[in-house]
Amino acid sequence: MAETAPPPRSAILAASLGQALEWYDVALHGYFGYFITRAFFPSVEQGLGLALAMAGFALPWLARPLGALLLGRQADRAGRRGALRRAMLLMLLGTALITLMPPYASIGLAAPCGILLARLLQGLAAGGEFGIAAAYLAEHAPGRRGAVTSWLFAAQGAGTLLAALAGSALSTHAPMDALEAWGWRIPFALGLLGALLGYWLRGRLEEGRVAPPPAPLPHPCLMELGLRLLVAALGLLLPTAVGSLLIFMMMSTVLELRLDPASGFLATLAASLLLVGGAPLAGRLADRLGRIRPMACAGLLLLASILPCLLLLEARPEPLLAVAAILWLVALRAAYVGPLPALLAEVFPPATRATGLAFSYTATALLFGGFEPPALAWLTEVTGHRLIPGICLVALGTLSLAALAVARRRFRIA
């Protein structure tokens, strides 16, 4: 691949903004899910209302693999720029529907159906976002892939941080009646402005010089592609599983230790800032030392830290220690994910890079991100031991380290 100049900051912002908006939206649905449910899902028809409400939360996760295949294949066939813009357009339309949709009391069942459509569009967009953006940035900065692509994970932390700030500000200053009636729409309207900005910025992007042919893959390449998908998915397994563990630890800390809301908000703020600052630093380091060595060190420290952190919470259930343990795991996770998009981009050849990245990312997020926190809570409840989830995560994380070894030996990634 021919050398190209590093992308300007506006290109990095345009490519990363989708990740920020995705996690901003996920966090907002966590903060304001109660108000959204009351506004759009019929309380008088409880059976139908419950079914629609559950569909509203599950649909975006289930739509992600389909979005990964559709948008990723478009990116591999027709170019990254157009696919990035289509993904942002889907996100923009979904956010606009949530922001502007009249409540159930005004238009009846059209309201929950509109919200389901919005969540479907957002899920399709999220399915393709990470893979296409990682492919685009990696191909525009061959010598600085770690530094440039690391902003995708930093953007996730920024989105979570902005949602926490918006949720805290509204919860603190807005009256409950106003918050329930219309106030919860304000942060979604801000997200809509961000999506409009992203759509405009992506229209100004330059197409990459990598122009893979649109011909279908030859049959002998399918097994090789399957191996690459498996390596990428397993490489993503450790940070995805640890992210779910962090959600589980935060929830259990708040519930069991009765952590006050201000302390919980400060912990979320600090964790987001660690990801925003730590991932780019780790990405830059990986451009100097290679991908595998820093990721393996961070991964080993993560695996060695999970059980001691859980044992610490079991022996000394104190809020300060709980927050310190969470932040330590967040810092190690940031060190691991900083070089990760660059490594994943190097696992796949250009002709299948966007599709492979998008599908491996969404499949791992669906299986071990969307469903793992309740599974960890269930395991803890059934076994009565807080260490059982940690033992399972250590086993999953070991597979990630094995995937790094395969990437180094089979695909010659340093």
C-alpha positions as CSV (number, residue, x, y, z in Angstrom):
1,M,0.0,0.0,0.0
2,A,1.3,3.4,-0.9
3,E,2.3,5.7,1.9
4,T,-0.2,8.5,2.6
5,A,-0.1,11.6,4.7
6,P,-1.6,11.2,8.2
7,P,-5.3,12.1,8.2
8,P,-6.0,15.6,9.5
9,R,-7.7,16.1,12.9
10,S,-11.0,16.7,11.2
11,A,-10.8,13.3,9.5
12,I,-10.0,11.6,12.8
13,L,-12.9,13.4,14.4
14,A,-15.3,12.5,11.6
15,A,-14.3,8.8,11.7
16,S,-14.4,8.6,15.6
17,L,-17.6,10.6,16.1
18,G,-19.7,7.6,15.4
19,Q,-18.2,5.7,18.3
20,A,-18.8,8.7,20.6
21,L,-22.4,9.0,19.5
22,E,-23.0,5.3,19.8
23,W,-21.9,5.1,23.4
24,Y,-23.5,8.4,24.2
25,D,-26.8,6.9,23.1
26,V,-26.2,3.7,25.0
27,A,-25.5,5.6,28.2
28,L,-28.5,7.9,27.7
29,H,-30.9,5.0,27.3
30,G,-29.5,3.7,30.7
31,Y,-30.0,7.1,32.4
32,F,-33.4,7.9,30.9
33,G,-34.8,4.5,30.1
34,Y,-37.5,5.0,32.7
35,F,-38.8,8.1,31.0
36,I,-38.6,6.7,27.5
37,T,-40.6,3.6,28.5
38,R,-43.3,5.7,30.2
39,A,-43.5,8.1,27.2
40,F,-43.7,5.5,24.3
41,F,-44.7,2.1,25.6
42,P,-48.4,1.6,26.5
43,S,-49.0,1.1,30.2
44,V,-52.7,0.3,29.8
45,E,-51.9,-2.7,27.6
46,Q,-49.2,-4.1,29.8
47,G,-48.6,-7.3,27.9
48,L,-48.1,-5.5,24.6
49,G,-46.3,-2.6,26.3
50,L,-43.8,-4.9,28.0
51,A,-43.1,-6.9,24.8
52,L,-42.5,-3.6,22.8
53,A,-40.3,-2.2,25.6
54,M,-38.1,-5.4,25.7
55,A,-37.9,-5.3,21.9
56,G,-36.7,-1.7,22.1
57,F,-33.8,-2.7,24.2
58,A,-32.9,-5.9,22.4
59,L,-33.4,-4.8,18.8
60,P,-30.3,-2.6,18.3
61,W,-28.0,-5.4,19.6
62,L,-29.6,-8.0,17.3
63,A,-29.4,-5.6,14.3
64,R,-25.7,-5.0,14.7
65,P,-24.4,-8.1,12.9
66,L,-26.7,-7.3,10.0
67,G,-25.4,-3.7,9.9
68,A,-21.8,-5.0,10.0
69,L,-22.4,-7.2,7.0
70,L,-24.3,-4.7,4.9
71,L,-22.3,-1.6,5.6
72,G,-19.0,-3.4,5.8
73,R,-19.5,-5.1,2.4
74,Q,-20.4,-1.7,1.0
75,A,-17.2,-0.2,2.3
76,D,-15.1,-3.1,0.9
77,R,-16.8,-2.8,-2.5
78,A,-17.5,0.9,-3.0
79,G,-15.1,2.6,-0.6
80,R,-14.9,3.6,3.1
81,R,-16.1,7.2,2.7
82,G,-19.6,6.5,1.4
83,A,-20.2,3.7,3.9
84,L,-19.1,5.9,6.8
85,R,-21.6,8.6,5.6
86,R,-24.4,6.0,5.3
87,A,-23.8,4.7,8.8
88,M,-23.9,8.3,10.2
89,L,-27.1,8.9,8.2
90,L,-28.8,5.9,9.8
91,M,-27.7,7.1,13.2
92,L,-28.9,10.6,12.5
93,L,-32.4,9.3,11.4
94,G,-32.7,7.1,14.5
95,T,-31.7,9.8,16.9
96,A,-34.1,12.2,15.2
97,L,-37.0,9.8,15.6
98,I,-36.3,9.4,19.3
99,T,-35.9,13.1,19.8
100,L,-39.0,14.2,17.9
101,M,-41.5,11.3,18.2
102,P,-44.8,12.2,19.9
103,P,-45.6,10.1,23.0
104,Y,-48.0,7.2,23.1
105,A,-50.7,9.4,24.6
106,S,-50.8,11.5,21.5
107,I,-50.5,9.0,18.6
108,G,-51.0,5.6,20.1
109,L,-49.1,2.5,18.9
110,A,-47.4,4.6,16.2
111,A,-45.2,5.9,19.0
112,P,-43.6,2.6,20.1
113,C,-43.4,1.4,16.5
114,G,-41.5,4.6,15.7
115,I,-39.1,4.0,18.6
116,L,-38.5,0.4,17.4
117,L,-37.7,1.7,14.0
118,A,-35.3,4.3,15.5
119,R,-33.6,1.6,17.5
120,L,-33.3,-0.6,14.5
121,L,-31.6,2.2,12.5
122,Q,-29.2,2.9,15.3
123,G,-28.4,-0.8,15.6
124,L,-27.6,-1.1,11.9
125,A,-25.4,2.0,12.1
126,A,-23.6,0.8,15.1
127,G,-22.9,-2.5,13.5
128,G,-20.8,-1.0,10.7
129,E,-19.3,2.0,12.5
130,F,-16.3,0.6,14.3
131,G,-15.1,-1.6,11.5
132,I,-15.4,0.9,8.7
133,A,-13.9,3.7,10.7
134,A,-10.9,1.5,11.8
135,A,-10.3,0.5,8.2
136,Y,-10.5,4.1,7.0
137,L,-8.1,5.5,9.6
138,A,-5.6,2.6,9.4
139,E,-5.4,3.0,5.6
140,H,-4.7,6.7,5.9
141,A,-1.9,6.5,8.4
142,P,0.2,3.3,7.7
143,G,3.0,4.5,9.9
144,R,0.8,5.8,12.7
145,R,-2.0,3.3,12.8
146,G,-1.8,2.8,16.6
147,A,-2.0,6.5,17.4
148,V,-4.7,7.3,14.9
149,T,-7.1,4.3,15.4
150,S,-6.8,4.4,19.2
151,W,-9.1,7.4,19.1
152,L,-12.0,5.1,18.3
153,F,-11.9,3.7,21.8
154,A,-11.1,7.1,23.3
155,A,-14.3,8.3,21.6
156,Q,-16.3,5.6,23.4
157,G,-15.1,7.0,26.7
158,A,-15.9,10.5,25.6
159,G,-19.4,9.6,24.6
160,T,-20.0,7.9,28.0
161,L,-18.5,10.9,29.8
162,L,-20.8,13.4,27.9
163,A,-23.8,11.3,28.6
164,A,-22.9,11.1,32.3
165,L,-22.5,14.9,32.4
166,A,-25.9,15.5,30.7
167,G,-27.7,13.0,32.9
168,S,-26.2,14.4,36.1
169,A,-27.0,18.0,35.1
170,L,-30.6,17.2,34.2
171,S,-31.2,15.0,37.2
172,T,-29.8,17.7,39.5
173,H,-31.4,20.9,38.1
174,A,-34.6,19.9,36.2
175,P,-37.8,19.3,38.0
176,M,-39.1,15.8,37.8
177,D,-42.3,16.8,36.0
178,A,-40.4,18.7,33.3
179,L,-37.8,15.9,33.1
180,E,-40.5,13.3,32.5
181,A,-42.6,15.4,30.1
182,W,-39.8,16.8,27.8
183,G,-36.5,17.3,29.6
184,W,-35.2,13.9,28.8
185,R,-35.3,14.8,25.1
186,I,-32.6,17.5,25.5
187,P,-29.5,15.3,25.6
188,F,-30.9,13.3,22.6
189,A,-31.3,16.6,20.7
190,L,-27.7,17.4,21.5
191,G,-26.8,14.0,20.1
192,L,-28.8,14.8,17.0
193,L,-26.6,17.9,16.5
194,G,-23.6,15.8,16.8
195,A,-24.9,13.4,14.2
196,L,-25.5,16.3,11.8
197,L,-22.0,17.5,12.4
198,G,-20.7,14.0,11.7
199,Y,-22.7,13.6,8.5
200,W,-21.3,16.9,7.2
201,L,-17.7,16.1,8.2
202,R,-17.9,12.7,6.6
203,G,-19.1,14.3,3.3
204,R,-15.8,16.2,3.3
205,L,-13.5,13.2,3.8
206,E,-11.2,12.0,1.1
207,E,-11.5,8.5,-0.1
208,G,-8.7,6.2,0.7
209,R,-6.2,5.1,-1.9
210,V,-7.0,1.4,-1.2
211,A,-9.5,0.4,-3.8
212,P,-10.2,-3.3,-3.3
213,P,-11.9,-5.0,-6.3
214,P,-15.6,-5.8,-6.0
215,A,-15.1,-9.5,-7.1
216,P,-16.3,-12.1,-4.6
217,L,-13.9,-14.0,-2.5
218,P,-12.5,-17.2,-4.1
219,H,-13.6,-20.3,-2.4
220,P,-10.1,-21.4,-1.1
221,C,-9.9,-18.1,0.8
222,L,-13.0,-18.8,3.0
223,M,-11.2,-20.9,5.5
224,E,-8.5,-18.2,5.8
225,L,-11.1,-15.6,6.3
226,G,-12.7,-17.7,9.0
227,L,-9.4,-17.9,10.8
228,R,-8.9,-14.2,10.6
229,L,-12.5,-13.6,11.9
230,L,-11.8,-15.9,14.8
231,V,-8.5,-14.3,15.8
232,A,-10.1,-10.8,15.6
233,A,-13.1,-11.9,17.7
234,L,-11.0,-13.6,20.3
235,G,-8.7,-10.5,20.5
236,L,-11.7,-8.4,21.3
237,L,-12.9,-10.9,23.9
238,L,-10.8,-9.7,26.8
239,P,-11.7,-6.0,26.7
240,T,-15.4,-6.7,26.0
241,A,-15.5,-9.2,28.9
242,V,-13.7,-6.8,31.3
243,G,-16.0,-4.0,30.2
244,S,-19.0,-6.2,31.3
245,L,-17.2,-7.0,34.6
246,L,-16.7,-3.3,35.2
247,I,-20.4,-2.7,34.7
248,F,-21.2,-5.6,37.1
249,M,-18.7,-4.3,39.7
250,M,-20.1,-0.7,39.5
251,M,-23.7,-1.9,39.9
252,S,-22.9,-4.2,42.8
253,T,-20.8,-1.5,44.4
254,V,-23.7,1.0,44.2
255,L,-26.3,-1.5,45.4
256,E,-24.4,-3.4,48.1
257,L,-22.2,-0.6,49.5
258,R,-24.8,2.0,49.1
259,L,-22.5,4.3,47.2
260,D,-23.9,7.8,47.1
261,P,-24.9,9.2,43.6
262,A,-22.1,11.8,43.7
263,S,-19.4,9.2,44.3
264,G,-20.8,7.0,41.6
265,F,-20.8,9.9,39.2
266,L,-17.2,10.7,40.0
267,A,-16.2,7.1,39.5
268,T,-17.8,7.1,36.1
269,L,-16.2,10.4,35.3
270,A,-12.7,9.1,36.3
271,A,-13.2,5.9,34.4
272,S,-14.2,7.7,31.2
273,L,-11.2,10.1,31.5
274,L,-8.8,7.2,31.9
275,L,-10.1,5.7,28.6
276,V,-10.0,9.0,26.8
277,G,-6.5,9.7,27.8
278,G,-5.0,6.2,28.1
279,A,-6.1,4.6,24.8
280,P,-4.3,7.2,22.6
281,L,-1.1,7.0,24.8
282,A,-1.1,3.2,24.4
283,G,-1.7,3.5,20.7
284,R,1.3,5.8,20.2
285,L,3.4,3.4,22.2
286,A,2.3,0.6,20.0
287,D,3.6,2.5,16.9
288,R,7.1,2.3,18.5
289,L,7.1,-1.1,20.2
290,G,4.7,-3.0,18.0
291,R,1.1,-4.1,18.8
292,I,1.6,-7.5,20.4
293,R,4.1,-6.8,23.2
294,P,2.2,-3.9,24.9
295,M,-1.2,-5.6,24.5
296,A,0.2,-8.9,25.9
297,C,1.6,-7.1,28.9
298,A,-1.6,-5.2,29.6
299,G,-3.6,-8.4,29.1
300,L,-1.5,-10.4,31.5
301,L,-1.8,-7.7,34.1
302,L,-5.6,-7.7,33.6
303,L,-5.9,-11.4,34.0
304,A,-3.7,-11.3,37.1
305,S,-5.7,-8.4,38.6
306,I,-9.3,-9.6,38.2
307,L,-9.5,-12.2,41.0
308,P,-7.5,-10.0,43.5
309,C,-9.8,-7.1,42.8
310,L,-12.9,-9.3,43.5
311,L,-11.2,-10.8,46.6
312,L,-10.5,-7.3,47.8
313,L,-14.2,-6.3,47.5
314,E,-15.2,-9.5,49.2
315,A,-12.8,-9.0,52.2
316,R,-13.1,-5.2,52.5
317,P,-16.3,-3.9,51.0
318,E,-15.5,-0.2,51.2
319,P,-16.5,2.3,48.6
320,L,-13.0,3.8,48.2
321,L,-11.3,0.5,47.7
322,A,-14.1,-0.6,45.2
323,V,-13.6,2.6,43.1
324,A,-9.8,2.1,43.2
325,A,-10.1,-1.4,42.0
326,I,-12.5,-0.4,39.2
327,L,-10.2,2.4,38.0
328,W,-7.1,0.1,38.0
329,L,-9.0,-2.3,35.7
330,V,-10.1,0.6,33.5
331,A,-6.5,1.8,33.1
332,L,-5.3,-1.7,32.1
333,R,-8.2,-2.1,29.7
334,A,-7.3,1.3,28.1
335,A,-3.7,0.1,27.7
336,Y,-4.9,-3.1,25.9
337,V,-7.5,-1.4,23.6
338,G,-5.2,1.5,22.5
339,P,-3.3,-0.7,19.9
340,L,-6.3,-3.0,19.3
341,P,-7.9,-1.3,16.2
342,A,-4.6,-1.1,14.5
343,L,-3.9,-4.8,15.1
344,L,-7.4,-5.8,13.9
345,A,-6.9,-3.8,10.7
346,E,-3.7,-5.6,10.1
347,V,-5.3,-9.0,10.6
348,F,-7.6,-8.5,7.5
349,P,-6.5,-7.8,3.9
350,P,-7.9,-4.6,2.3
351,A,-10.5,-6.5,0.3
352,T,-12.3,-7.8,3.4
353,R,-11.0,-5.4,6.1
354,A,-14.1,-3.4,6.8
355,T,-16.5,-6.4,6.8
356,G,-14.1,-8.5,8.9
357,L,-13.5,-5.7,11.4
358,A,-17.2,-4.8,11.7
359,F,-18.5,-8.4,12.0
360,S,-15.9,-9.6,14.5
361,Y,-16.5,-6.5,16.6
362,T,-20.3,-6.7,16.6
363,A,-20.5,-10.4,17.2
364,T,-18.2,-10.2,20.2
365,A,-20.1,-7.2,21.6
366,L,-23.4,-8.9,21.1
367,L,-22.4,-12.2,22.9
368,F,-20.1,-10.8,25.6
369,G,-21.2,-7.2,25.9
370,G,-25.0,-7.1,25.6
371,F,-25.7,-10.3,27.6
372,E,-22.7,-10.7,29.9
373,P,-23.6,-8.3,32.8
374,P,-26.9,-10.1,33.6
375,A,-25.1,-13.5,33.1
376,L,-22.5,-12.4,35.6
377,A,-25.2,-11.4,38.1
378,W,-27.0,-14.7,37.5
379,L,-23.8,-16.7,38.1
380,T,-23.1,-14.9,41.3
381,E,-26.6,-15.4,42.5
382,V,-26.7,-19.1,41.7
383,T,-23.3,-20.0,43.0
384,G,-23.2,-17.6,45.9
385,H,-19.5,-16.8,45.2
386,R,-18.3,-13.5,43.8
387,L,-15.2,-15.2,42.3
388,I,-17.0,-17.4,39.8
389,P,-17.6,-14.6,37.3
390,G,-13.9,-13.6,37.7
391,I,-12.7,-17.2,37.0
392,C,-14.9,-17.3,33.8
393,L,-13.4,-14.0,32.6
394,V,-9.9,-15.2,33.2
395,A,-10.6,-18.2,31.1
396,L,-12.1,-16.0,28.3
397,G,-9.1,-13.6,28.6
398,T,-6.7,-16.4,28.1
399,L,-8.3,-17.0,24.7
400,S,-7.5,-13.4,23.8
401,L,-3.8,-13.8,24.6
402,A,-3.8,-17.0,22.5
403,A,-5.3,-15.0,19.6
404,L,-2.4,-12.5,19.9
405,A,0.1,-15.3,19.6
406,V,-1.7,-16.6,16.5
407,A,-1.7,-13.1,15.0
408,R,2.0,-12.8,15.6
409,R,3.0,-16.2,14.2
410,R,0.4,-16.7,11.4
411,F,-0.1,-13.2,10.2
412,R,3.3,-11.8,11.0
413,I,2.0,-8.9,13.1
414,A,4.7,-7.4,15.3
